[in-house]
Amino acid sequence: MSKEEFTAIMPYISADLVGLIARKNNMSEEDAVLKLYNSKLYSALEDETTKVWHYSTDMLYSLFEQEEQTGNIAFPDV
């Protein structure tokens, strides 16, 4: 995937994930954005070479929860 294509899809992936974080944690989208942007998951997500962006929103949320609970992320082989 080209850098331009990746840059174009990241806002959609992030917005979906922020919405899910906000809903499941009963928080504002602003707070959800801050939590996501300060996570290890987001660091991996914004690096196209990790291919984390391939994961579904539900899978990304599961990884986000895992990081919140343990401080670590175990990325699945998909």
Backbone bond lengths (Angstrom), bond angles and torsions (degrees), N, CA, C in turn:
res aa  C-N    CA-C-N  psi(-1)  N-CA   C-N-CA  omega(-1)  CA-C   N-CA-C  phi
1 M - - - 1.450 - - 1.519 108.12 -
2 S 1.306 115.76 137.38 1.463 119.37 179.75 1.527 110.06 -74.71
3 K 1.323 115.16 160.03 1.469 120.60 178.77 1.527 110.57 -59.94
4 E 1.322 116.59 -38.96 1.459 120.92 -179.71 1.529 111.26 -64.61
5 E 1.332 116.61 -42.91 1.464 120.63 178.49 1.527 110.64 -64.01
6 F 1.330 116.11 -43.69 1.460 120.53 179.67 1.524 110.47 -62.75
7 T 1.314 116.35 -44.58 1.463 121.26 178.81 1.528 110.68 -61.04
8 A 1.317 116.77 -33.70 1.465 120.95 -179.30 1.529 112.62 -71.80
9 I 1.332 118.59 -34.48 1.471 119.74 -176.82 1.528 113.77 -89.00
10 M 1.319 118.30 -21.66 1.470 120.72 -176.97 1.527 113.89 -55.92
11 P 1.328 120.14 -42.20 1.473 118.50 179.10 1.531 113.12 -60.70
12 Y 1.330 117.39 -34.72 1.464 120.69 179.20 1.523 111.17 -69.49
13 I 1.327 116.12 -43.78 1.461 120.62 178.33 1.524 109.82 -62.49
14 S 1.318 116.09 -47.80 1.467 121.13 -179.15 1.524 111.39 -62.21
15 A 1.323 117.28 -44.13 1.465 120.86 -178.34 1.525 111.47 -62.80
16 D 1.319 117.04 -42.86 1.467 120.31 177.89 1.524 110.72 -61.93
17 L 1.326 116.05 -44.48 1.463 120.45 -178.53 1.523 111.25 -67.78
18 V 1.308 117.82 -41.68 1.472 121.51 177.35 1.529 109.82 -60.03
19 G 1.313 117.08 -43.98 1.464 120.62 178.66 1.515 112.21 -59.64
20 L 1.321 116.65 -42.49 1.460 121.37 179.61 1.528 110.98 -67.97
21 I 1.319 117.30 -43.17 1.473 121.01 177.51 1.528 109.65 -59.62
22 A 1.313 117.17 -45.51 1.468 121.51 -179.10 1.528 110.91 -61.97
23 R 1.323 116.99 -47.07 1.470 120.81 -178.79 1.521 112.19 -64.40
24 K 1.318 116.44 -48.78 1.470 120.23 -174.60 1.523 112.57 -71.49
25 N 1.323 117.29 -23.20 1.464 120.41 -178.32 1.526 112.50 -109.30
26 N 1.342 115.90 8.52 1.462 121.21 178.54 1.528 111.72 49.03
27 M 1.335 115.28 53.64 1.464 120.72 179.91 1.518 109.51 -132.64
28 S 1.295 115.85 166.80 1.463 120.13 178.01 1.528 109.68 -70.51
29 E 1.313 115.73 158.36 1.462 119.23 176.68 1.523 110.69 -64.79
30 E 1.326 117.31 -32.35 1.468 120.52 178.07 1.529 110.54 -62.14
31 D 1.345 116.47 -44.38 1.467 120.08 178.04 1.528 110.96 -66.19
32 A 1.332 115.98 -38.27 1.464 120.33 178.74 1.526 110.76 -64.12
33 V 1.332 116.77 -39.81 1.469 120.94 177.35 1.524 109.89 -60.47
34 L 1.321 116.59 -46.25 1.471 120.09 -179.79 1.520 111.22 -61.47
35 K 1.332 117.14 -44.66 1.470 120.56 179.16 1.529 110.44 -61.23
36 L 1.328 116.33 -46.23 1.463 119.79 -178.63 1.520 111.14 -64.51
37 Y 1.326 117.34 -49.02 1.462 120.63 -175.98 1.523 113.01 -64.68
38 N 1.324 117.51 -22.26 1.460 121.10 178.79 1.526 112.67 -95.79
39 S 1.323 117.21 10.96 1.464 120.81 -177.05 1.529 112.36 -98.14
40 K 1.327 113.81 158.01 1.470 120.50 172.96 1.528 109.58 -65.66
41 L 1.334 115.33 -34.19 1.461 119.72 179.45 1.520 110.79 -58.25
42 Y 1.323 117.19 -44.84 1.463 119.62 -178.90 1.524 110.82 -65.13
43 S 1.320 116.65 -37.59 1.472 119.48 176.61 1.522 110.49 -59.26
44 A 1.333 116.01 -41.97 1.466 119.91 178.24 1.524 110.72 -70.56
45 L 1.323 116.30 -38.49 1.461 121.27 -178.02 1.521 112.02 -64.23
46 E 1.316 117.44 -37.99 1.465 119.02 -177.71 1.529 113.14 -81.66
47 D 1.328 117.23 -1.88 1.465 122.00 174.63 1.529 107.88 -99.17
48 E 1.309 117.03 102.51 1.466 122.02 -174.80 1.519 112.22 -54.68
49 T 1.317 118.13 -32.92 1.463 121.19 -175.29 1.527 113.31 -67.66
50 T 1.348 118.08 -19.32 1.469 120.37 178.51 1.523 111.76 -75.05
51 K 1.318 116.39 -21.15 1.474 124.01 -178.24 1.528 112.78 63.46
52 V 1.331 117.75 15.72 1.460 121.76 177.07 1.527 110.21 -61.67
53 W 1.317 117.18 -28.82 1.462 121.56 -179.98 1.527 112.39 -63.22
54 H 1.328 117.86 -14.42 1.467 122.24 176.85 1.528 111.66 -71.13
55 Y 1.328 117.62 -25.15 1.462 121.80 -175.53 1.527 111.23 -67.33
56 S 1.316 115.61 150.92 1.465 120.82 176.26 1.528 109.72 -68.77
57 T 1.311 115.77 163.62 1.466 120.33 177.63 1.527 110.30 -60.36
58 D 1.328 117.21 -39.98 1.469 120.07 178.78 1.520 111.69 -63.67
59 M 1.324 116.89 -40.72 1.468 120.37 177.98 1.525 109.99 -66.07
60 L 1.319 117.21 -43.09 1.465 120.50 178.14 1.521 110.39 -60.79
61 Y 1.332 117.10 -40.36 1.465 119.71 178.27 1.527 110.77 -64.73
62 S 1.314 116.88 -40.68 1.464 121.03 177.71 1.531 110.64 -59.89
63 L 1.320 116.71 -41.86 1.467 120.90 177.62 1.529 110.77 -67.31
64 F 1.327 116.61 -37.61 1.462 121.33 176.82 1.529 110.01 -61.61
65 E 1.340 116.76 -46.52 1.469 121.54 177.64 1.521 111.12 -59.61
66 Q 1.325 115.63 -44.34 1.461 120.92 179.25 1.525 110.60 -57.68
67 E 1.314 116.30 -45.32 1.464 120.16 178.83 1.528 110.95 -64.32
68 E 1.323 117.29 -41.18 1.466 121.24 179.02 1.530 110.84 -60.88
69 Q 1.329 117.01 -39.36 1.459 121.65 -175.67 1.522 113.24 -81.50
70 T 1.330 117.04 -36.54 1.469 119.78 -172.31 1.522 114.19 -115.28
71 G 1.326 116.52 -18.31 1.458 120.16 -175.58 1.520 112.97 84.72
72 N 1.327 115.94 -1.39 1.467 121.04 -179.51 1.521 110.14 -130.76
73 I 1.328 114.40 164.73 1.461 120.84 176.93 1.523 107.97 -130.09
74 A 1.331 116.00 129.56 1.463 121.55 172.51 1.527 106.36 -107.20
75 F 1.323 116.06 101.52 1.459 120.20 -177.73 1.521 110.14 -72.32
76 P 1.339 116.98 129.84 1.466 120.30 179.31 1.522 111.13 -75.42
77 D 1.308 115.07 155.37 1.462 120.36 172.41 1.521 106.82 -88.90
78 V 1.329 114.94 112.73 1.467 118.65 178.38 1.494 110.65 -123.80
